[in-house]
Amino acid sequence: MDNQRLFIVIAILLSVFLLWDKWTFRNAPSSNVNNVEQSSAVLINENIETASDVPNIETEAVSLDIDKNESYESHPYTNIKTDLLTVEVSHKGGAIQNAYLNTYPLELGSQEKFQLLSNKKGSVFQAQSGLASKEESLPSHLSMFSSDRSNYEMTNNELVVPFTWKSENGVEVTKTYRFKRGSYIIELDYEIINNSNNPIGTKSYVRLERDFLEQSNMMMPTFTGGIVYDKASDSVQKNKFEDWSDFDTEIDERSIGGWMAMVQQYFVAAWVPKQDEEQKYSATVVNNLYKLTDVGPQITINPGTSVTMSPQKLYIGPKEYGNVEKVATGLNYTLDYGWLDILADPLSWIIHKVNYYVNSWGWSIIIITFMIKLAFYPLSEKSYKSMAGMRKLAPRLEKIKKTYGDDKQKMGQKTMELYKKEKINPASGCLPIIVQIPVFIAFYWMLLDTVELRQMSFFYLPDLSAKDPYYILPILMGASMLFQQKLNPPPADPMQAKIMMALPFVFTIFFLWFPSGLVLYWVVNNTLSIAQQWTINKRING
């Protein structure tokens, strides 16, 4: 198989990959709640134990009922604004019902902030929390809390927002959210005062729940769904919403620490419990809402005593490379680079390091393209020498074809003898192309999930994560492919020649909807390839 034929095969495979990637994303089966194993409750089955000088209290299992009808009609709420977040905490359950990212506009040039959590019908995304207890003796995510103020705004480095709940028998609970300047992390803790005459067994729990979300952009399929991380084995369970039934809803094996998250392109909400405590995670679908729940260890509050429960962290923010890992071990798994993560992750690390020094994502893409080209320079040189040699042999190959055209075996023998005599391996010209394809795909996925490129301008491009609004780069990319073909030996087969001529136009159409940052990479790469190939052709052919 000669260079041109193999190039066609590779190009077709790349085209098939792009079409397949888009097809599987857009045509994934819609969520079907009836096919999902639904759990009406997360059961906490351990007996409640008290101190050694108090008799054990035999009791029914403490349960966390999640099968109740949860309405999202308007309830009183408290508005909280920090430098990075604006959140609304509903007095029903103390749930974070709305969350806006102050430094991320919804759209380029818009004054409206990007909203991650929402209580809007059809796009519900909530961060809930509560205390599981026997006979609802402590507040759950359905209980009504009260707040002294309806608005809080950060003026110092820390903002503390308490919510209170009291029972008729004297139990008092203060649920406190803590915000810090410059952080997307919200800490949650409870202070429980048991003024009743009975001991209370409880477990704290947190939950993320949301409606089905499909992020459908042309040629830009990204992972949206839930993730549960097991710290002990450093492994993740990751499922799209349409594949929620594949979640191990038992997730019965208890682990120390870990976290759970719901992710979408660029952004994530994640509950991170105390990392030295035992946790139990579960995944369910109830009332068409997808839920991830984490239940902590059981404690007992004796009569006349109080306890402060360990704080849990809630991260609501962007999936910034290098920063999410600082929130919790393994949270970098929320960055989804597809099955070529082994290539995409180093590329992400390099481009972030480059940008640290040049402070321009456009120039960072250009520089990393130079670096990739330099890394593959020896292979490219060998390839282009082979192509130049093939171009030089074109008249002699055409003569062999005319002389032995009726005898395919003889023509092949004479062709191979000519290759051997001139020390040319026609297949060697394809190796850099083969190597480039996975690098290209890894770069593609990496750019799709790099939030730093979102709404980042470069020269006339307003957003490197979006398509070129004027289609200049895709046209340049197609033109560079066409010019590059002129430097290669023409295909002997007329059909191959027609396919090769069509490929630049086909790829131009593909790239019309690609992120402009990716097309920038491809244009620069093609330009460098043309310069290298033209130099080698001139040196060999004189």
Rosetta blueprint (number, residue, H / E / L):
1 M L
2 D L
3 N H
4 Q H
5 R H
6 L H
7 F H
8 I H
9 V H
10 I H
11 A H
12 I H
13 L H
14 L H
15 S H
16 V H
17 F H
18 L H
19 L H
20 W H
21 D H
22 K H
23 W H
24 T H
25 F H
26 R H
27 N L
28 A L
29 P L
30 S L
31 S L
32 N L
33 V H
34 N H
35 N H
36 V L
37 E L
38 Q L
39 S L
40 S L
41 A E
42 V E
43 L E
44 I E
45 N L
46 E L
47 N L
48 I L
49 E L
50 T L
51 A L
52 S L
53 D L
54 V L
55 P L
56 N L
57 I L
58 E L
59 T L
60 E L
61 A L
62 V E
63 S E
64 L E
65 D E
66 I L
67 D L
68 K L
69 N L
70 E L
71 S L
72 Y L
73 E L
74 S L
75 H L
76 P L
77 Y E
78 T E
79 N E
80 I E
81 K E
82 T L
83 D L
84 L L
85 L E
86 T E
87 V E
88 E E
89 V E
90 S E
91 H L
92 K E
93 G L
94 G L
95 A L
96 I E
97 Q E
98 N E
99 A E
100 Y E
101 L E
102 N E
103 T E
104 Y E
105 P E
106 L L
107 E L
108 L L
109 G L
110 S L
111 Q L
112 E L
113 K E
114 F E
115 Q E
116 L E
117 L E
118 S E
119 N L
120 K L
121 K L
122 G L
123 S L
124 V L
125 F E
126 Q E
127 A E
128 Q E
129 S E
130 G E
131 L E
132 A E
133 S E
134 K H
135 E H
136 E H
137 S L
138 L L
139 P L
140 S L
141 H L
142 L L
143 S L
144 M E
145 F L
146 S E
147 S L
148 D L
149 R L
150 S L
151 N E
152 Y E
153 E E
154 M L
155 T L
156 N L
157 N L
158 E E
159 L E
160 V E
161 V E
162 P E
163 F E
164 T E
165 W E
166 K E
167 S L
168 E L
169 N L
170 G L
171 V E
172 E E
173 V E
174 T E
175 K E
176 T E
177 Y E
178 R E
179 F E
180 K E
181 R L
182 G L
183 S L
184 Y L
185 I E
186 I E
187 E E
188 L E
189 D E
190 Y E
191 E E
192 I E
193 I E
194 N E
195 N L
196 S L
197 N L
198 N L
199 P L
200 I E
201 G E
202 T E
203 K E
204 S E
205 Y E
206 V E
207 R E
208 L E
209 E E
210 R E
211 D L
212 F L
213 L L
214 E L
215 Q L
216 S L
217 N L
218 M L
219 M L
220 M L
221 P L
222 T L
223 F L
224 T L
225 G E
226 G E
227 I E
228 V E
229 Y E
230 D E
231 K L
232 A L
233 S L
234 D L
235 S E
236 V E
237 Q E
238 K E
239 N E
240 K E
241 F H
242 E H
243 D H
244 W H
245 S H
246 D H
247 F L
248 D L
249 T L
250 E L
251 I L
252 D L
253 E L
254 R L
255 S E
256 I E
257 G L
258 G L
259 W E
260 M E
261 A E
262 M E
263 V E
264 Q L
265 Q L
266 Y L
267 F E
268 V E
269 A E
270 A E
271 W E
272 V E
273 P L
274 K L
275 Q L
276 D L
277 E L
278 E E
279 Q E
280 K E
281 Y E
282 S E
283 A E
284 T E
285 V E
286 V E
287 N L
288 N L
289 L E
290 Y E
291 K E
292 L E
293 T E
294 D E
295 V E
296 G E
297 P E
298 Q E
299 I E
300 T E
301 I E
302 N L
303 P L
304 G L
305 T E
306 S E
307 V E
308 T E
309 M E
310 S E
311 P E
312 Q E
313 K E
314 L E
315 Y E
316 I E
317 G E
318 P E
319 K L
320 E L
321 Y L
322 G L
323 N L
324 V H
325 E H
326 K H
327 V H
328 A L
329 T L
330 G L
331 L H
332 N H
333 Y H
334 T H
335 L L
336 D L
337 Y L
338 G H
339 W H
340 L H
341 D H
342 I H
343 L H
344 A H
345 D H
346 P H
347 L H
348 S H
349 W H
350 I H
351 I H
352 H H
353 K H
354 V H
355 N H
356 Y H
357 Y H
358 V H
359 N L
360 S L
361 W H
362 G H
363 W H
364 S H
365 I H
366 I H
367 I H
368 I H
369 T H
370 F H
371 M H
372 I H
373 K H
374 L H
375 A H
376 F L
377 Y H
378 P H
379 L H
380 S H
381 E H
382 K H
383 S H
384 Y H
385 K H
386 S H
387 M H
388 A H
389 G H
390 M H
391 R H
392 K H
393 L H
394 A H
395 P H
396 R H
397 L H
398 E H
399 K H
400 I H
401 K H
402 K H
403 T H
404 Y L
405 G L
406 D L
407 D L
408 K H
409 Q H
410 K H
411 M H
412 G H
413 Q H
414 K H
415 T H
416 M H
417 E H
418 L H
419 Y H
420 K H
421 K H
422 E H
423 K L
424 I L
425 N L
426 P H
427 A H
428 S H
429 G H
430 C H
431 L H
432 P H
433 I H
434 I H
435 V H
436 Q H
437 I H
438 P H
439 V H
440 F H
441 I H
442 A H
443 F H
444 Y H
445 W H
446 M H
447 L H
448 L H
449 D L
450 T L
451 V H
452 E H
453 L H
454 R L
455 Q L
456 M L
457 S L
458 F E
459 F L
460 Y L
461 L E
462 P L
463 D L
464 L L
465 S L
466 A L
467 K L
468 D L
469 P L
470 Y L
471 Y L
472 I H
473 L H
474 P H
475 I H
476 L H
477 M H
478 G H
479 A H
480 S H
481 M H
482 L H
483 F H
484 Q H
485 Q H
486 K H
487 L H
488 N L
489 P L
490 P L
491 P L
492 A L
493 D L
494 P H
495 M H
496 Q H
497 A H
498 K H
499 I H
500 M H
501 M H
502 A H
503 L H
504 P H
505 F H
506 V H
507 F H
508 T H
509 I H
510 F H
511 F H
512 L L
513 W L
514 F L
515 P L
516 S H
517 G H
518 L H
519 V H
520 L H
521 Y H
522 W H
523 V H
524 V H
525 N H
526 N H
527 T H
528 L H
529 S H
530 I H
531 A H
532 Q H
533 Q H
534 W H
535 T H
536 I H
537 N H
538 K H
539 R H
540 I H
541 N H
542 G L
